[in-house]
Amino acid sequence: MIDVEPPLQSGPPAVPHESFCTHLAKQFIAKKGFELAQIAEVARLRDACDIVLTRSDGYALSIPAMVDRQARPDARFGLGADE
């Protein structure tokens, strides 16, 4: 006889882990109106970071740039103030 029922799982369901950096970026997008950076002026910033978001209200431009140290422990923000 063939068993057609899936085996019972013990413990919590398998949910892929999400780093805090990714979670925070999703919250900024959902609750604060940010979006993934698409403007050409932040290209070097996008290369140096894992996540770059932007938000503009017509007067000010906000750009949070995040390096995900939880996903990549050895990662560092490598741009200087002049860059």
N, CA, C and O of each residue as an XYZ file, in Angstrom:
332
protein
N       0.833     -1.176      0.000
C       0.000      0.000      0.000
C       0.882      1.245      0.000
O       1.922      1.270      0.658
N       0.473      2.274     -0.732
C       1.231      3.520     -0.848
C       0.676      4.531      0.133
O      -0.535      4.740      0.207
N       1.572      5.162      0.891
C       1.173      6.184      1.871
C       1.034      7.524      1.143
O       2.018      8.037      0.609
N      -0.175      8.099      1.115
C      -0.413      9.345      0.397
C      -0.417     10.572      1.302
O      -0.451     11.698      0.805
N      -0.385     10.384      2.584
C      -0.370     11.520      3.506
C       1.059     11.985      3.726
O       1.967     11.161      3.834
N       1.275     13.318      3.794
C       2.630     13.808      4.047
C       3.075     13.442      5.456
O       2.250     13.358      6.366
N       4.359     13.227      5.637
C       4.839     12.901      6.980
C       4.620     14.071      7.929
O       4.648     15.229      7.510
N       4.403     13.775      9.195
C       4.220     14.809     10.204
C       5.556     15.486     10.472
O       6.593     14.829     10.564
N       5.516     16.808     10.596
C       6.723     17.566     10.892
C       6.783     17.823     12.389
O       5.771     18.120     13.023
N       7.954     17.708     12.930
C       8.118     18.062     14.332
C       8.848     19.399     14.394
O       9.767     19.649     13.615
N       8.439     20.244     15.309
C       9.068     21.555     15.448
C       8.392     22.592     14.583
O       7.385     22.310     13.933
N       8.947     23.801     14.572
C       8.341     24.888     13.799
C       8.491     24.645     12.300
O       9.400     23.930     11.879
N       7.613     25.228     11.495
C       7.741     25.059     10.051
C       9.016     25.717      9.541
O       9.519     26.680     10.120
N       9.516     25.177      8.458
C      10.751     25.714      7.882
C      10.454     27.038      7.185
O       9.794     27.073      6.146
N      10.947     28.117      7.767
C      10.776     29.450      7.201
C      12.160     29.979      6.884
O      13.035     29.959      7.750
N      12.383     30.453      5.662
C      13.715     30.974      5.367
C      14.054     32.160      6.265
O      13.205     33.012      6.530
N      15.285     32.206      6.724
C      15.730     33.267      7.620
C      15.907     34.566      6.844
O      16.441     34.568      5.734
N      15.468     35.640      7.420
C      15.613     36.963      6.820
C      16.482     37.793      7.756
O      16.210     37.870      8.954
N      17.515     38.407      7.220
C      18.396     39.208      8.064
C      17.667     40.469      8.537
O      16.671     40.887      7.947
N      18.184     41.057      9.603
C      17.584     42.281     10.121
C      17.654     43.401      9.091
O      16.720     44.195      8.982
N      18.732     43.476      8.344
C      18.899     44.511      7.324
C      17.789     44.415      6.274
O      17.199     45.429      5.899
N      17.508     43.210      5.806
C      16.440     43.004      4.829
C      15.088     43.340      5.438
O      14.256     43.980      4.796
N      14.867     42.914      6.665
C      13.608     43.209      7.358
C      13.425     44.719      7.515
O      12.337     45.240      7.272
N      14.477     45.416      7.919
C      14.402     46.862      8.102
C      14.110     47.567      6.779
O      13.300     48.494      6.734
N      14.764     47.134      5.708
C      14.519     47.737      4.399
C      13.067     47.543      3.976
O      12.452     48.466      3.442
N      12.514     46.362      4.205
C      11.112     46.109      3.869
C      10.183     47.004      4.685
O       9.163     47.463      4.172
N      10.521     47.255      5.938
C       9.714     48.141      6.778
C       9.788     49.583      6.279
O       8.775     50.281      6.241
N      10.994     50.033      5.894
C      11.146     51.379      5.342
C      10.310     51.539      4.079
O       9.699     52.587      3.866
N      10.280     50.512      3.245
C       9.505     50.568      2.007
C       8.011     50.582      2.311
O       7.270     51.395      1.758
N       7.572     49.690      3.183
C       6.144     49.546      3.461
C       5.572     50.689      4.294
O       4.451     51.134      4.046
N       6.326     51.165      5.274
C       5.768     52.128      6.230
C       6.244     53.565      6.059
O       5.576     54.496      6.509
N       7.380     53.750      5.421
C       7.953     55.099      5.325
C       7.986     55.640      3.895
O       8.378     56.788      3.684
N       7.581     54.836      2.913
C       7.517     55.320      1.537
C       8.822     55.296      0.767
O       8.933     55.950     -0.269
N       9.811     54.560      1.244
C      11.069     54.449      0.509
C      10.898     53.488     -0.653
O       9.948     52.706     -0.697
N      11.828     53.555     -1.592
C      11.864     52.603     -2.697
C      13.321     52.263     -2.982
O      14.225     52.989     -2.568
N      13.547     51.160     -3.689
C      14.912     50.795     -4.043
C      15.500     51.887     -4.927
O      14.835     52.395     -5.831
N      16.746     52.240     -4.659
C      17.403     53.337     -5.374
C      17.543     52.999     -6.852
O      18.117     51.971     -7.210
N      17.016     53.864     -7.702
C      17.102     53.693     -9.144
C      17.792     54.865     -9.829
O      17.990     54.840    -11.044
N      18.160     55.888     -9.070
C      18.754     57.070     -9.679
C      20.251     56.841     -9.939
O      20.940     56.197     -9.147
N      20.725     57.369    -11.040
C      22.107     57.131    -11.468
C      23.143     57.695    -10.494
O      24.249     57.166    -10.393
N      22.796     58.749     -9.790
C      23.751     59.412     -8.898
C      24.185     58.543     -7.720
O      25.199     58.839     -7.089
N      23.459     57.497     -7.413
C      23.828     56.641     -6.278
C      24.440     55.311     -6.728
O      24.476     54.355     -5.954
N      24.914     55.246     -7.961
C      25.470     53.998     -8.492
C      26.651     53.499     -7.652
O      26.719     52.308     -7.349
N      27.569     54.369     -7.274
C      28.731     53.948     -6.459
C      28.285     53.498     -5.077
O      28.862     52.575     -4.502
N      27.267     54.145     -4.550
C      26.722     53.763     -3.251
C      26.087     52.375     -3.330
O      26.252     51.562     -2.421
N      25.364     52.107     -4.415
C      24.760     50.771     -4.604
C      25.834     49.702     -4.692
O      25.643     48.591     -4.199
N      26.979     50.027     -5.324
C      28.075     49.061     -5.435
C      28.718     48.774     -4.084
O      29.213     47.671     -3.856
N      28.714     49.755     -3.188
C      29.379     49.620     -1.893
C      28.484     49.026     -0.809
O      28.976     48.629      0.247
N      27.180     48.961     -1.057
C      26.231     48.522     -0.029
C      25.382     47.362     -0.541
O      25.357     47.062     -1.735
N      24.695     46.727      0.385
C      23.785     45.645      0.018
C      22.415     46.180     -0.360
O      21.786     45.673     -1.288
N      21.949     47.192      0.345
C      20.634     47.776      0.092
C      20.753     49.295      0.145
O      21.300     49.852      1.096
N      20.235     49.958     -0.885
C      20.189     51.417     -0.924
C      18.756     51.808     -1.276
O      18.210     51.376     -2.292
N      18.166     52.626     -0.425
C      16.796     53.081     -0.627
C      16.793     54.589     -0.829
O      17.734     55.276     -0.433
N      15.743     55.097     -1.441
C      15.595     56.542     -1.587
C      14.158     56.945     -1.303
O      13.220     56.165     -1.463
N      14.020     58.204     -0.871
C      12.699     58.812     -0.690
C      12.868     60.310     -0.861
O      13.788     60.912     -0.308
N      11.976     60.899     -1.630
C      12.017     62.339     -1.836
C      10.615     62.900     -1.674
O       9.638     62.333     -2.164
N      10.538     64.034     -0.970
C       9.248     64.690     -0.800
C       9.171     65.977     -1.635
O       8.257     66.783     -1.463
N      10.126     66.156     -2.527
C      10.164     67.359     -3.343
C      11.099     68.418     -2.793
O      11.536     69.304     -3.527
N      11.410     68.333     -1.506
C      12.312     69.282     -0.865
C      13.599     68.611     -0.398
O      14.686     69.172     -0.531
N      13.467     67.419      0.142
C      14.622     66.711      0.686
C      14.700     65.308      0.094
O      13.683     64.699     -0.239
N      15.916     64.815     -0.028
C      16.165     63.463     -0.503
C      16.799     62.673      0.635
O      17.828     63.076      1.176
N      16.188     61.551      0.999
C      16.727     60.681      2.049
C      17.246     59.405      1.394
O      16.569     58.802      0.561
N      18.456     59.002      1.780
C      19.074     57.818      1.198
C      19.676     56.959      2.306
O      20.824     57.186      2.686
N      18.941     55.979      2.839
C      19.574     55.023      3.739
C      20.329     53.975      2.919
O      19.780     53.382      1.991
N      21.581     53.760      3.273
C      22.424     52.764      2.617
C      22.850     51.758      3.676
O      23.394     52.137      4.714
N      22.604     50.478      3.419
C      22.812     49.448      4.434
C      23.791     48.379      3.966
O      23.716     47.899      2.835
N      24.700     48.019      4.847
C      25.597     46.893      4.634
C      25.119     45.784      5.562
O      25.073     45.974      6.777
N      24.769     44.642      5.014
C      24.181     43.544      5.781
C      25.276     42.695      6.418
O      25.744     41.725      5.822
N      25.682     43.065      7.633
C      26.740     42.342      8.347
C      26.261     41.007      8.877
O      27.076     40.135      9.179
N      24.954     40.831      8.996
C      24.422     39.547      9.443
C      24.579     38.510      8.328
O      24.928     37.360      8.594
N      24.324     38.912      7.093
C      24.457     38.004      5.957
C      25.912     37.858      5.515
O      26.328     36.787      5.074
N      26.684     38.946      5.636
C      28.096     38.948      5.238
C      28.914     39.572      6.364
O      29.185     40.773      6.332
N      29.313     38.779      7.361
C      29.980     39.317      8.558
C      31.254     40.124      8.290
O      31.591     41.010      9.075
N      31.957     39.836      7.208
C      33.203     40.546      6.932
C      33.001     41.807      6.094
O      33.968     42.514      5.808
N      31.785     42.096      5.703
C      31.508     43.249      4.839
C      31.708     44.552      5.612
O      31.433     44.636      6.809
N      32.190     45.551      4.900
C      32.401     46.878      5.483
C      31.929     47.921      4.474
O      31.929     47.679      3.267
N      31.528     49.074      4.982
C      31.215     50.201      4.125
C      32.532     50.816      3.697
O      33.272     51.331      4.534
N      32.837     50.771      2.414
C      34.167     51.131      1.954
C      34.326     52.509      1.355
O      35.425     52.844      0.913
N      33.297     53.323      1.314
C      33.416     54.659      0.732
C      33.817     55.675      1.790
O      33.343     55.636      2.925
N      34.688     56.572      1.399
C      35.065     57.658      2.293
C      34.105     58.831      2.155
O      33.223     58.811      1.296
N      34.263     59.838      2.977
C      33.374     61.001      2.960
C      33.464     61.756      1.622
O      32.461     62.297      1.157
N      34.635     61.797      1.008
C      34.799     62.498     -0.261
C      34.104     61.788     -1.414
O      33.655     62.419     -2.370
N      34.024     60.473     -1.310
C      33.406     59.709     -2.387
C      31.920     59.785     -2.300
O      31.222     59.200     -3.128
